[in-house]
Amino acid sequence: EKNEEELLKQILDREQGCLTALAASHMVLESYEMAMRCLSILESSDGMDEKEASKIMYMQSKCLAELGQLEAAENTLKCMLDKKNFAPEAAYDVLYTFVKKGSFNNVPQLLEVIFAKSTEKNQLLASIIVQLLNLDSPASFSTAAAVLTNVKVANFLKGDAGKECKKIIWTCLWNHAGKHFLGKNFEMSSQAFAACLEFGEDSIKAKTARMAALSCLGMKDVEKASEYANLSEEHSPGSLATLFTKLKIVLSGADADASAVSQLVQAIAQAHDCTESHLRLVCREAIEADRFDVALSALEALHNLVRNGCDTMMTEAVILRCALRVVDEHMQMDQFTHYYNIAASRLSEVGTMKFLGSIEDKQVSLSWFAHIGWNKALAAGKEELWDFIPDIVDSADSYFEAIKNVATLNRSELCELVSRQQMCMLLGAAAALECHKKGRAGDDALVRARQFLSTWKDYGSGVQQIDVDSSLPSSHVYQCLLEFDLACREKNASALTQVLERAKTFPQFTGDSALRMASLTLGDDQYQNRQVAVACLYVALQLFLRADVPDYPSVAETMRTLIVKKKSTVSKKEEDELALYKEALQIVQGASSKYPQDEIHWLAATSWNQGALHSKFHRPRQAKLWMDIALQFAQRCKVLEGKQDAMREELQHVVHALGN
């Protein structure tokens, strides 16, 4: 190295150019320290013109920058820029070295001086912007933005001379924004798309603003996203893409106005380029955002496309099935009923084949519609939402009926299908009667209940083996109970008796069923018929006793009710009442110890009180009849064991009085 320095000193006096060339060769070899030694010697030499001095400063600032001495390099570059004859390309080379080293502080100011001097402004400006964006850091992007907002640069880009550069910068910014958008770095993409708005043609500004809106939405900045979406709409009114972007923004807000959302969906559906795919996408976005009302609006719009004859992949059945799934899981019963009835109405209007369209397994599809309605009707019954059930089961029945038109059913399958239709009719009748009980729908509810029960009979007569010994025999009993209830509300006494007699013929008709009938005629004063009620109680008593293992608690309860009701309302003849007590005594005697003790106690007490009343009014004959039966009850009642002697003694007084 010492020999080289001595050699340099010897040749400096002869050729400064050799030293400059030597420094340049060291720079090429990236030996910047050796280059700086050469340049230091050159700097101290005399007789150098301004152009040569500027060149030396360029080389010094370049070496200092490469060596990381950025402050010294910047000072040297500033000195170079003060020279009149500095080379803009050389100055730009040093500036780019600053950029590579991550020093951006004074790049915009330094570039302004270089830019003013340069004759290749397009190339220089495009190059620095591309290089800054390629570094892909927030600082480099901010520096690029500062460069582009410089007054001189902005004025240049607005003029004809900067058109080509403007296109290059826009393309670079767009690619930069797109890369960050795909990488979900929405902060960077939003800034880049915002910058694109300044350089893009008017024809592309709507799309650019829309992408900026989506980027802001990714950052959860709904307010800023809305501003960009509105800007996009200004540049392209009625654009489907912009409308969809606005919908995404609205859906992201928790308190989105329902009417505003509905208007947006309608606007999307009415856009000239709206297709089935767009509406399906709206539906999916809405479901993901838990905005099921919006999803339904999109499905309605999609359904309108089909109804208007548009060629779509989704058939009416598929669209309405999607709507029903949404309302079934997320909406109220009234919404489900609304869409379920729409589907049934369309099935009736257009026919089964057109409604189902290209669906291969039509029976399965119809079964889905039928069973979701049946299940929903049952759920409504559990929640006592009676008003919705008649319409739902009516619609469900239409699907069951449609299955007969598309499927080849054997006798067993047909029986099963008809039995389901019958159950629908029974549920509908029960709901209609409940609506009448609640004071809703008035007599119309009774008319509808009668229609359901009539249809039930029609279905039963259509398939011979649906009888008391096959498919669903219990449905016959249920039908009798409902018809009895209807007759009770219609105050048709003869019909009540006829239904009771018919019900008795079914083996599945139990004592509890008869008690249910009795309760219907003993309930509301408006519909009471005590005579029929007593008949029902007698039937219940017989059925309880006829069982393989008699249900004595139920027998006892029925007997007490029968005694009380018959005594108070039907018969004023004492012998009829006494006959009931004698019948009760026979049952107690036959039941051994299985008859409830408290009921035996009640029978003994009431019959004894009746006898005591006759004794008080000096009617010993009647008193003896009642006391005698009361004593027999007491002999089978543990509670009255200690009182039997007193009862016998009192009975003897009555017998004595009778003898006198």
KOLZA-572081 format. One record per residue (C-alpha): residue in three letters; x, y, z. Coordinates in steps of 0.02 Angstrom, whole numbers, plus 50000, padded with zeros to 5 digits. Each point is the difference from the previous one (the first is absolute). Layout:
ALA;X;Y;Z
...
% end
This chain:
GLU;50000;50000;50000
LYS;50146;50119;50040
ASN;50079;49964;49832
GLU;49836;50037;49918
GLU;49983;50167;50089
GLU;50178;50049;49947
LEU;49958;49950;49824
LEU;49841;50103;50006
LYS;50093;50155;50056
GLN;50127;49979;49861
ILE;49871;49987;49864
LEU;49881;50134;50070
ASP;50106;50137;49932
ARG;49999;49923;49829
GLU;49822;49932;49979
GLN;49850;50038;50114
GLY;49899;49898;49881
CYS;50094;49844;50045
LEU;49957;50024;50182
THR;49818;50029;49959
ALA;49998;49841;49897
LEU;50083;49904;50140
ALA;49866;50061;50123
ALA;49865;49948;49879
SER;50077;49827;49983
HIS;50000;49979;50190
MET;49816;50050;50001
VAL;49961;49870;49870
LEU;50087;49873;50110
GLU;49900;50069;50149
SER;50164;50047;50085
TYR;49928;50165;50058
GLU;50131;50037;50133
MET;50140;49991;49870
ALA;49894;50104;49884
MET;49981;50132;50137
ARG;50189;50008;50020
CYS;50018;50038;49817
LEU;49860;50128;50007
SER;50074;50083;50155
ILE;50164;50028;49906
LEU;49903;50068;49851
GLU;49897;50116;50112
SER;50158;50084;50065
SER;50077;50027;49828
ASP;49994;50169;49914
GLY;49950;50052;49827
MET;49842;49893;49990
ASP;49855;50078;49901
GLU;49819;50003;50065
LYS;49944;49853;49893
GLU;50141;49891;50065
ALA;49967;50059;50178
SER;49817;49950;49981
LYS;50051;49829;49939
ILE;50116;49976;50149
MET;49859;50050;50119
TYR;49884;49874;49919
MET;50128;49862;50025
GLN;50031;50053;50180
SER;49817;50007;50046
LYS;49972;49831;49916
CYS;50143;49919;50097
LEU;49948;50079;50164
ALA;49822;49940;49975
GLU;50059;49823;49961
LEU;50109;50005;50155
GLY;49848;50049;50106
GLN;50060;50176;50036
LEU;49834;50070;49943
GLU;50007;50170;50081
ALA;50171;50038;49923
ALA;49940;49930;49834
GLU;49845;50113;50005
ASN;50105;50154;50039
THR;50116;49960;49855
LEU;49850;49972;49884
LYS;49929;50169;50051
CYS;50165;50082;49957
MET;49996;49913;49832
LEU;49822;50062;49968
ASP;50060;50177;50030
LYS;50111;49983;49849
LYS;49926;50063;49839
ASN;50065;49860;49893
PHE;49955;49849;50108
ALA;49937;49847;49907
PRO;49820;49959;50051
GLU;50024;49816;49960
ALA;50152;49990;50115
ALA;49907;50091;50139
TYR;49853;49880;49978
ASP;50120;49852;50016
VAL;50055;50064;50170
LEU;49820;50032;50050
TYR;49954;49822;49956
THR;50143;49940;50112
PHE;49919;50097;50143
VAL;49837;49912;49963
LYS;50081;49829;50000
LYS;50081;50039;50167
GLY;49831;50047;50074
SER;50034;50185;50016
PHE;49844;50091;49939
ASN;49999;50160;50103
ASN;50056;50126;49869
VAL;49968;49899;49843
PRO;49850;50107;49942
GLN;50096;50164;50022
LEU;50158;49935;49915
LEU;49898;49924;49859
GLU;49913;50166;49970
VAL;50169;50080;49957
ILE;50052;49853;49891
PHE;49828;49993;49915
ALA;50008;50185;49953
LYS;50169;49977;49916
SER;49964;49835;49914
THR;49953;49989;49817
GLU;49933;49822;50022
LYS;49866;50040;50127
ASN;49884;49857;49953
GLN;50134;49868;50016
LEU;50075;50074;50159
LEU;49833;50020;50090
ALA;49931;49831;49949
SER;50162;49915;50050
ILE;50007;50073;50176
ILE;49816;49962;50033
VAL;50020;49821;49940
GLN;50154;49976;50107
LEU;49918;50075;50154
LEU;49846;49890;49982
ASN;50106;49846;49968
LEU;50079;50023;50171
ASP;49824;49965;50067
SER;50007;50087;50167
PRO;49889;50132;50079
ALA;50145;50124;50001
SER;50041;49974;49816
PHE;49816;50017;49953
SER;49985;50161;50100
THR;50154;50066;49911
ALA;49925;49956;49832
ALA;49839;50089;50049
ALA;50100;50154;50054
VAL;50090;50001;49832
LEU;49836;49989;49904
THR;49918;50139;50099
ASN;50145;50119;49967
VAL;49932;50151;49909
LYS;50123;49994;49856
VAL;49978;49812;49978
ALA;49809;50013;50010
ASN;49997;50140;49870
PHE;50111;49900;49885
LEU;49887;49848;50011
LYS;49847;50105;49962
GLY;50076;50061;49838
ASP;50016;49910;49834
ALA;50185;49969;50030
GLY;49962;49892;50153
LYS;49862;49891;49924
GLU;50112;49852;49967
CYS;50079;50009;50173
LYS;49828;50016;50077
LYS;49945;49835;49922
ILE;50157;49913;50063
ILE;49976;50069;50176
TRP;49815;49950;50002
THR;50041;49823;49945
CYS;50136;49985;50131
LEU;49887;50067;50137
TRP;49857;49885;49946
ASN;50110;49845;50002
HIS;50071;50053;50168
ALA;49824;50024;50071
GLY;49936;49837;49927
LYS;50144;49902;50073
HIS;49966;50067;50175
PHE;49813;49978;49980
LEU;50022;49816;49958
GLY;50119;49984;50147
LYS;49867;50081;50111
ASN;50115;50144;50043
PHE;49854;50118;49984
GLU;50084;50152;50073
MET;50131;50001;49861
SER;49874;49956;49865
SER;49881;50138;50053
GLN;50139;50128;49989
ALA;50057;49936;49831
PHE;49824;49997;49927
ALA;49970;50175;50066
ALA;50159;50055;49910
CYS;49940;49914;49841
LEU;49848;50114;50000
GLU;50115;50147;49962
PHE;50079;49920;49847
GLY;49868;49889;49923
GLU;49887;50045;49855
ASP;49820;50043;50040
SER;49946;49834;49927
ILE;50096;49905;50133
LYS;49965;50112;50150
ALA;49838;49910;50046
LYS;50092;49834;50015
THR;50145;50082;50093
ALA;49884;50082;50126
ARG;49909;49836;50023
MET;50163;49909;50038
ALA;50047;50138;50122
ALA;49831;49976;50084
LEU;50028;49813;50016
SER;50173;50031;50073
CYS;49928;50119;50130
LEU;49866;49872;50038
GLY;50138;49873;50031
MET;50069;50123;50127
LYS;49826;50014;50081
ASP;49995;50184;49953
VAL;49819;50000;49944
GLU;49985;50189;49990
LYS;50148;50019;49881
ALA;49943;49849;49901
SER;49830;50083;49976
GLU;50083;50158;49935
TYR;50097;49904;49868
ALA;49845;49899;49953
ASN;49901;50161;49974
LEU;50144;50067;49895
SER;49995;49842;49895
GLU;49814;50023;49973
GLU;50029;50180;49944
HIS;50117;49940;49864
SER;49889;49853;49951
PRO;49817;50021;50052
GLY;49903;49837;50013
SER;50154;49892;49985
LEU;49963;49825;50063
ALA;50175;49981;50073
THR;49983;50164;50095
LEU;49828;49954;50066
PHE;50068;49834;50060
THR;50145;50089;50086
LYS;49878;50117;50088
LEU;49899;49849;50056
LYS;50156;49919;50075
ILE;50035;50162;50094
VAL;49822;50010;50065
LEU;50001;49818;50052
SER;50159;50027;50100
GLY;49910;50123;50114
ALA;49904;49930;50148
ASP;49864;50133;49991
ALA;49970;50003;49813
ASP;49831;50074;49954
ALA;49885;49863;49937
SER;49914;50110;49870
ALA;50165;50062;49931
VAL;50064;49822;49984
SER;49839;49947;49914
GLN;50016;50143;49875
LEU;50178;49949;49961
VAL;49949;49820;49967
GLN;49860;50062;49886
ALA;50121;50113;49908
ILE;50118;49853;49974
ALA;49859;49891;49936
GLN;49943;50136;49879
ALA;50175;50033;49930
HIS;50003;49959;49814
ASP;50149;49883;50019
CYS;49938;49912;50158
THR;50001;49810;49984
GLU;49955;49851;50106
SER;50181;49988;50060
HIS;49996;50177;50068
LEU;49843;49969;50101
ARG;50068;49836;50066
LEU;50156;50094;50053
VAL;49895;50131;50089
CYS;49909;49861;50091
ARG;50162;49918;50053
GLU;50076;50164;50061
ALA;49843;50039;50099
ILE;49998;49830;50085
GLU;50184;50017;50045
ALA;49958;50168;50079
ASP;49850;49925;50093
ARG;49883;50116;49904
PHE;49868;49872;49957
ASP;49873;50132;49949
VAL;50120;50054;49863
ALA;50025;49820;49947
LEU;49812;49981;49982
SER;49990;50159;49896
ALA;50132;49930;49883
LEU;49908;49834;49988
GLU;49838;50092;49961
ALA;50088;50094;49861
LEU;50070;49836;49935
HIS;49827;49923;50008
ASN;49932;50146;49898
LEU;50130;49963;49866
VAL;49934;49824;49986
ARG;49818;50056;50000
ASN;50039;50123;49861
GLY;50065;49860;49892
CYS;50188;50032;50017
ASP;50113;49853;49970
THR;50077;49954;50168
MET;50090;49851;50072
MET;49892;50002;50156
THR;49820;49944;49985
GLU;49856;50075;50098
ALA;50003;49851;50117
VAL;50185;50024;50040
ILE;49983;50188;50028
LEU;49850;49983;50114
ARG;50080;49855;50092
CYS;50150;50114;50037
ALA;49881;50134;50063
LEU;49910;49876;50111
ARG;50163;49939;50074
VAL;50046;50178;50044
VAL;49833;50041;50081
ASP;49989;49830;50085
GLU;50166;50026;50090
HIS;50003;50187;50027
MET;49829;50082;49981
GLN;49831;50001;50085
MET;49852;49887;49964
ASP;49907;50132;49897
GLN;50148;50012;49879
PHE;50007;49812;49980
THR;49813;49991;49967
HIS;50013;50139;49871
TYR;50135;49915;49896
TYR;49929;49826;50025
ASN;49832;50054;49932
ILE;50084;50089;49854
ALA;50086;49837;49953
ALA;49836;49903;50011
SER;49912;50133;49897
ARG;50133;49991;49864
LEU;49990;49811;49999
SER;49814;50015;49967
GLU;50017;50138;49870
VAL;50139;49933;49889
GLY;49982;49814;50032
THR;50115;49876;50081
MET;50119;49974;49854
LYS;50033;50183;49965
PHE;50014;50040;50185
LEU;50133;49866;50026
GLY;50086;50028;49833
SER;50158;49900;49973
ILE;50002;49922;50173
GLU;50030;49814;49973
ASP;49920;49922;50153
LYS;49836;50093;50002
GLN;49922;49891;50134
VAL;50141;50039;50122
SER;49983;50186;49967
LEU;49813;50000;50026
SER;50021;49895;50157
TRP;50120;50131;50067
PHE;49871;50137;49977
ALA;49862;49893;50076
HIS;50097;49946;50153
ILE;50076;50169;50043
GLY;49823;50069;50002
TRP;49938;49857;50109
ASN;50144;50021;50122
LYS;49974;50188;50006
ALA;49815;49977;50033
LEU;50039;49884;50145
ALA;50124;50128;50069
ALA;49867;50136;49986
GLY;49881;49888;50097
LYS;50126;49980;50141
GLU;50018;50189;50008
GLU;49810;50021;49987
LEU;50016;50102;49840
TRP;49835;49932;49938
ASP;49964;50136;49872
PHE;50140;49942;49884
ILE;49965;49814;50001
PRO;49846;49989;49886
ASP;50090;50087;49856
ILE;50159;49898;50024
VAL;49913;49830;50002
ASP;49895;50050;49849
SER;50161;50034;49905
ALA;50084;49843;50066
ASP;49852;49898;49939
SER;50021;50071;49824
TYR;50179;49935;49997
PHE;49945;49828;50058
GLU;49868;50001;49864
ALA;50130;50050;49869
ILE;50106;49849;50046
LYS;49860;49889;49934
ASN;50024;50083;49829
VAL;50187;49973;49985
ALA;50028;49835;50088
THR;49942;49823;49970
LEU;49944;49941;50172
ASN;49953;49825;50051
ARG;49848;49973;50112
SER;50100;50006;50161
GLU;50089;50161;49951
LEU;49836;50078;49947
CYS;49922;49955;50167
GLU;50144;50080;50093
LEU;49987;50158;49894
VAL;49812;50013;50027
SER;50020;49973;50187
ARG;50120;50149;50003
GLN;49873;50104;49907
GLN;49868;49949;50125
MET;50112;50052;50144
CYS;50023;50169;49916
MET;49812;50020;49992
LEU;49979;49954;50183
LEU;50135;50122;50054
GLY;49918;50136;49895
ALA;49830;49965;50077
ALA;50073;50002;50176
ALA;50085;50167;49966
ALA;49841;50075;49927
LEU;49903;49948;50155
GLU;50133;50075;50112
CYS;49988;50163;49903
HIS;49812;49999;50032
LYS;50029;49968;50185
LYS;50118;50149;50007
GLY;49866;50110;49922
ARG;50093;50020;49836
ALA;49925;49975;49826
GLY;49824;49977;50069
ASP;49886;49877;49911
ASP;50120;49995;49853
ALA;50112;49893;50109
LEU;49861;49875;50024
VAL;49967;49995;49813
ARG;50182;49966;49967
ALA;50006;49865;50134
ARG;49851;49917;49917
GLN;50090;50006;49832
PHE;50155;49918;50073
LEU;49898;49860;50078
SER;49902;49974;49840
THR;50161;49985;49900
TRP;50064;49876;50129
LYS;49850;49889;49963
ASP;50026;50017;49812
TYR;50179;49941;50014
GLY;49948;49853;50108
SER;49868;49942;49878
GLY;50125;50011;49856
VAL;50111;49862;50068
GLN;49910;49847;50063
GLN;50126;49934;50125
ILE;50007;50160;50100
ASP;49881;49932;50132
VAL;49998;49972;50187
ASP;50120;49854;49988
SER;50134;50071;49885
SER;50118;50147;49971
LEU;49952;50130;50132
PRO;49845;49938;50092
SER;50025;50128;50139
SER;49963;50137;49872
HIS;49819;49941;49995
VAL;49984;50030;50186
TYR;50083;50169;49983
GLN;49881;50043;49859
CYS;49852;49954;50111
LEU;50065;50112;50139
LEU;50018;50146;49880
GLU;49830;49971;49922
PHE;49925;49989;50174
ASP;50083;50165;50046
LEU;49934;50079;49839
ALA;49823;49936;50032
CYS;50010;50066;50177
ARG;50047;50174;49935
GLU;49864;49990;49869
LYS;49878;49950;50141
ASN;49945;49849;49900
ALA;49937;49877;50133
SER;49953;49862;49878
ALA;50171;50007;49920
LEU;50082;49985;50171
THR;49906;49839;50035
GLN;50038;49929;49828
VAL;50186;50036;50017
LEU;50004;49920;50172
GLU;49914;49843;49936
ARG;50119;49989;49852
ALA;50152;50027;50110
LYS;49948;49855;50112
THR;50020;49881;49854
PHE;50188;50029;49988
PRO;50109;49888;50109
GLN;50121;50144;50021
PHE;49866;50108;50081
THR;50045;50002;50185
GLY;49926;50061;50161
ASP;50113;50152;49992
SER;49929;50041;49828
ALA;49824;49991;50070
LEU;50051;50111;50146
ARG;50069;50124;49874
MET;49830;50005;49915
ALA;49916;50022;50167
SER;50113;50147;50044
LEU;49953;50085;49835
THR;49816;49996;50045
LEU;50029;50049;50181
GLY;50117;50147;49967
ASP;49945;50168;49932
ASP;49821;50040;50054
GLN;49964;50056;49822
TYR;50030;49825;49932
GLN;49945;49891;50147
ASN;49894;49845;49971
ARG;49989;49909;50165
GLN;49894;49857;49933
VAL;50132;49954;49870
ALA;50135;50028;50131
VAL;49920;49869;50114
ALA;49991;49880;49854
CYS;50184;50026;49968
LEU;50039;49969;50183
TYR;49903;49837;49996
VAL;50100;49946;49847
ALA;50163;50048;50084
LEU;49952;49900;50155
GLN;49962;49847;49896
LEU;50162;50013;49902
PHE;50106;50018;50157
LEU;49919;49847;50076
ARG;50011;49900;49840
ALA;50189;50014;49991
ASP;50106;49845;50031
VAL;50063;50086;50157
PRO;49866;50124;50056
ASP;50064;50174;50038
TYR;49911;50022;50168
PRO;50064;50175;50038
SER;49924;50057;49834
VAL;49843;49898;50037
ALA;49983;50086;50168
GLU;50027;50173;49926
THR;49874;49967;49862
MET;49872;49932;50123
ARG;50014;50151;50113
THR;49979;50118;49849
LEU;49853;49899;49938
ILE;49913;50006;50170
VAL;50029;50187;50020
LYS;49947;50049;49824
LYS;49849;49885;49991
LYS;49938;50057;50169
SER;50017;50183;49961
THR;49939;50012;49822
VAL;49923;49852;49916
SER;49886;49904;50115
LYS;49907;50059;50152
LYS;49941;49822;50038
GLU;50079;49936;50158
GLU;49988;49819;49946
ASP;50115;50037;49851
GLU;50128;50074;50116
LEU;49985;49854;50120
ALA;50023;49881;49854
LEU;50168;50083;49962
TYR;50056;49973;50180
LYS;49947;49818;49990
GLU;50100;49982;49839
ALA;50148;50081;50085
LEU;49981;49876;50145
GLN;50006;49854;49880
ILE;50159;50069;49922
VAL;50080;50027;50170
GLN;49954;49824;50053
GLY;50074;49928;49840
ALA;50159;50104;50012
SER;50049;49928;50167
SER;50134;50117;50070
LYS;50043;50086;49833
TYR;49864;50132;50009
PRO;50073;50162;50072
GLN;49962;50018;50186
ASP;49966;50186;49993
GLU;49868;49971;49866
ILE;49917;49863;50105
HIS;50002;50123;50146
TRP;49914;50130;49888
LEU;49868;49876;49944
ALA;49965;49949;50180
ALA;49992;50179;50062
THR;49886;50066;49863
SER;49881;49854;50007
TRP;49992;50009;50192
ASN;49966;50188;49992
GLN;49858;49967;49879
GLY;49925;49873;50121
ALA;50025;50117;50148
LEU;49907;50136;49906
HIS;49851;49884;49974
SER;50005;49948;50182
LYS;49995;50181;50055
PHE;49842;50030;49900
HIS;49921;49838;50064
ARG;50015;49899;49842
PRO;50064;49837;50076
ARG;49971;49892;49846
GLN;50115;50106;49892
ALA;50120;50026;50144
LYS;50020;49812;50023
LEU;50041;49974;49815
TRP;50139;50130;50002
MET;50071;49955;50170
ASP;50003;49817;49960
ILE;50106;50028;49843
ALA;50109;50126;50092
LEU;50037;49868;50135
GLN;50054;49878;49866
PHE;50122;50129;49931
ALA;50063;50033;50177
GLN;50037;49816;50026
ARG;50127;50013;49858
CYS;50077;50164;50057
LYS;50141;49992;50126
VAL;49974;50180;50052
LEU;49822;49960;50058
GLU;50039;49841;50096
GLY;49975;50086;50167
LYS;49834;50077;49950
GLN;49908;49849;49937
ASP;49921;49959;50169
ALA;49929;50174;50014
MET;49935;49988;49823
ARG;49916;49833;50039
GLU;49920;50073;50155
GLU;49932;50147;49902
LEU;49937;49881;49867
GLN;49907;49901;50136
HIS;49912;50159;50055
VAL;49944;50027;49822
VAL;49939;49819;49987
HIS;49907;50021;50165
ALA;49920;50159;49936
LEU;49952;49910;49842
GLY;49916;49861;50103
ASN;49900;50128;50099
% end
